[in-house]
């Protein structure tokens, strides 16, 4: 597996972020795969999902400044089976760019970053961020790299929502838009799940308003948040299969609940792995931007007709996963309907998988033919 390194770009923050680090520099961590064409016109911008990173392909043993959060499960790119020579995102043809979100914890400026004025992590002083802030930061990176127009923007889950945000706010900078298992709006069920996770972290007695870096961390709250979300990522049948060989760890306190099924041990194990690799404050910032995601508000458009009017030259490939209970297939059907009503070319593909939302990570064979066909502009 090819070894890759994270790159960093720091730029002065003069806006246009809604919630800014006033007069402080912003750093973005990113990785690239493939070769940039002479015309700089073969670029695919890839948005990662909620807890993903800039490391989408290859092997990256460490990221400066991330330290212990860069656990062994981070070292192989999260979309490695999709990116490379002859793969869905073919590096013989395209230059793939993936950026850690502003507010993240894998090298981009975020709550765990060092505040230049104090020499300690920002913690609660790191401002709220919006979907538009993340997109604007990545557009600033594109400007630095002198990339004027993207061949495509691709994103799955929350990353798909950010891909659409970029497409409608910068319609002349992208040709092909590929949201996977995403939606146009935040559903009531997502709001409930997200709110449960927010409460789990903020009610942890070690949260301390977000200023916990030099004391005990809110690990229990973050672990509970991950368990709440994890049940929407994989189908129940896959979780049951994965749990069959897990060992149930008995609680040494007889007054506490004693686990009675391997799936409980599995969920606990998954949550504990996550706590080691992610920051609770970053999780909260990303949860909050998801809760406030609003394309009409971000653009000032009165309705979806006005929102998509400048996007006539774009084309969309929308993926649904039939077993998805995080972004139900109805959400992509609604997205496709709105786009088609506004006379923008659109294909809507439903992949049939028993693995749930995370099929976009686990089953490249279901997505690759459609991605290749679309990225080679055969329609």
N, C-alpha and C positions, 0 to 999 in steps of 0.2 A: 504494500500500500504506500502511495507516494506521501512523503512528509511535506507538510505545508506550515507556514507561519502566519500568525495574525499580524496585520499591519495597523498603523494608527495614524489618524489625521486629527490635528488640533487646530481649531480656527477661532478667531476672536468672535465673541457673541455680540453681534449688533442686531439681533432679531433674525427673522420675524416671528420667533417663537412666542406663543401666547403666554406661557409661563416660562420666563427666562432665568438663566443664571446671570443676573445683571452685571455687565462689565467683566464677566469672568470667561475664560476660554472654555470651549466645548471640545471634548475628545470623542471620536468615534473609532471603534475597533472594527476592522473588516478583513475579509479574505477574498481573494480572486482566484479563478480557475480558468485555464485556457489563455489564449493570446488575443489581445486587443487588436482589431483590424486597423489598417492604415487610415480608413475613414472614420474610425471610432463609432461604427454603426452596427456592431454585432453584440451589443451588451444586453444581458438578461439580468435584471435586478431581482433578487430573491429575498422575500421577507420571511423570516422565521416565525414559528408559532410562539405562544405565550412564554414558555420557559426555555426556548431554544437559544442559540447563540449564532455568532458569525461563522462558526466552524461547520460548514455544510458538507465538506468532502475531504477525503484523504485522512492523514494521521497527523495530529498536532499534539505533541507531548506536553506542552505547557504554554501558558499565556502570561506574559509579564504583568504583574500587579494583581493577578487573580488568585494566585497561591492555592490554598487548600480547596477552594471551590472547584478547581479544575480537576475533578475526580476522574478515575479511569473510564467511566462511561461517557465522559465528555470528549475523549481523545480521538474517537472515530467520528467522522463527520455525520451529522444526523440525516443527511440525504445522500450518503456516499453511493448508494446503489442507483441513484438517479443522475449523478453528475460524473462525467468522464468521457473518454473517447468512445464514440459509438453508443453512448447511453442516452437517456431521454433528453437531458441537457448536455448536448454533445460538445465537449471542449475542443474537438477538432474544428468546429464551426463557430462556437460562441464563446464569449468572455463572460463568465458568471461572476457576479458581485453579490456578496451577502454581508450585511452590516448588523452588528449588535445594536439593539435599540438604545436611543437616548433614554436614560433612566434604568438601563439594565445593569448587570453585575458581571459581565465578562470582558471588561476593558473599556467600554464606553462610559462617559460621565454618568454617574448614578449616585444614589444615596451612600453607597459604600466607598465612593471615591474620596480622596483627600481634599478637604476644603483648603484652598491656598492661604486663606487668612488665618486659619486656626491650626493647620497641620494635623487635624484629626478628621475622621470621616464626616461627611455632611449630615448623615442621619436625617433628623426631622427638618433640617434647614434646606434639604434638597426640595426644589419646588415641585408642585404637581405638573404633570405633562398631559398633553392631548395627543390624539392620533395625528393631528396636523403637525404638532411639534416633531414627532418622530419622522414623518414624511419630509418636512422642511429640512431637518438635519441631514437626511440622506440626499436630498436634492443639493444641499450645500456641498456635500462630498462629490456628487456628480459634477458640479461646476468646477470643483478643484481638479478633478480628473479630466476635465474638458470633454465630457460626454454630454452632448446636447440632446440626443434622442435615443431612447431605449428601443431595442428590437422587441423586447417583451418585459413585462413585470409579472412575477409569479409569486403567489403566497398561499399558504394553507392555514385554515383555522383563523385565528386572529390576524395572522399574516395576510390572509386573503382579503380581509376587511381593509387593511392598510394598503394593499395593492390597489383596491378600488378607490380609496381616498386619494392616492397619488394620481390615478387615472382621471378623476373628475376635477381635481384641483390644478393639475398640470396636463391638460388634454393634448397639448401639442408635443409633449415630450415622450409619448409612448404610443406604439402602434398596436401591440397585442397585449391583452389583459387576461390573466389566467388565475381566477380565484378558485381554490379547491376547498370544499367543505367549509364554506363561509356564508355570510349573509349580508344584506344591505342594512339591517337594523339589529338592535339588541332585543332579543325576545324576553318575555316575562320570565320564562324558565331560566334563561341565562342570568338575568338580573338576580333571581333568587339564589342560584348556585354561587354567583360571584359575591353576593352580599354575605352569604354564610361563610365564605372563605375570608372575607375582610374581617368579619366579627371574630372568627377563630383566632386570627393573628393579633388583632388589637386588644382582645380580652386576655391574651396570655399575660400572666403577671410579670413576665420579664420583658415585655415589649417596651415599656418606659417611654411611650410616645414616639418611638422610633430611634431613641438614643441608647442603644444597647451594645455598641461595638466593643466597649472595654469592660463589659460586665457579662452576665449570663444572657444568651440570646433567646428569643422567643421560639425555641425549637418545637415545643409541643403545639403551639398555635399554627406554625407553618406546616407541621406534619399533618395536623387535622385538616388544614386547608387543602393539602395535596390529596388526602383521602377523599374529600368531598368532590374534588375535580376528577380524580382518577376514574371513578366509576362511570363518568361520561365519555372517557377516552377509548376504553376497550369494551367490547361486548361482554355480557355476562358469561357466555360460554367460554370465551378465551380466558377470562379471569379464573374460571373454575378449572380449566385445563392447566393453567400455569401454577395454580395453587396445589395441585394434587401431590406434589413431591415436597412441598414446603413443610418445615418442622414447626409445630406449634410450640412457642416459647411460653411456658407457664409463668404467670406473674408471681414473684416470690411473696408478695403480700396477700395472705389468704382473705383479707377483707375486700380486695379488689376483684373485678371481673376476671374470670379465668376463660381464656379463649377455648372455643369448642369446635372450631372448624378451620381447615387449612386456609380458606379464603381470608379469614381474619388475619392470620399470620402473614399472608401474602400482602394484604393491604398495609399492614404495619411496616413490613420490610420495605415496600415501595416508598412509603412516606419518609422513612428514616434515611433511605438513599438520597431522596430529594433534598432533605434538610442539609445534607453535607455539601450539596453542590449549588444551592441557590440562596439568595439574600431575601429576607422577609420584607424589607422596605421596597426593594425592586418589585417584588411580587405585588405589593399593595399599589405601587404607582401604576403598574400595568393593568391591574384589576380596575383601578379607578378610571383609566382612560377608556377601557372597554365599556364600563358602565355609562360613560358620557359620550360614547361614539354616536355622532349625529352628522351625517353627510350634508343635510340641508342647512343645519346651523353653521357647519364649518365653511360652507361656500356662500351662504346668504341666499341660496336659491329658494324660490317660493314653492317649488314642487319638483318632482322627478323629471318632468318634461324640460324644465329650465335647467336642471342639473346636468342632464345628458345632452342638451342641445349642442354644446361645443365639442362633443365626442364622436361626431359622425364619421370621422376617418378612422376610428378605432374598430377593433373587433374583439369579441370575447369568446373564450372557451371556459365554460363553467362546469365544474365537476361536483356531482353528488355521490355520497356513499350510502347505499340503501339501508345499512344497519346503524347509521350514525344517530346517536342520541345527544350529542353536544350541539351540532348544527344540523337539525333535522332536514331531510331532503326537500321539504316544503319551502324552506328558506331559499334554496338555490332555484327552485321552480319560480318563486316570486321574483328573484333577481333576474332570471332569464326573461320572464314576462315583461318586466319593466323595460329592460334593455331592448327587447324586440319591438315593444310598442313605440319606442323612440327611434326605430328604423336604424339600429346599429346591428351589424352582422353578429350573430351569436349562435354558438353551438352549446347545447346542454347535454352532457354525458352523465349517465348514472352507472357507476361501477357496482357490481354485485359482490359483496364481501361479507363474510361472517365475523370480521374482526372489529367492526365499529369505526369510530372516528379516526383512530390511529392507522387505519388501512393505508392512508397516504404516506405513512412512514414505513410500513411493513410489506407492502405488496406492489413493488414497482411494475410488475408485469401487467397490472390492471390499468395503469395510467400511461405507460411509456408509448404505446402506439399512437394514442391521441395527441400526446405532447409532441412527438416527433412530427406528426402530420401537420400540426398547427404551426409549430415553430419554423418548419420549412416552407410555410406560406403556400400550402397546396389547396387552400380554400380562401 
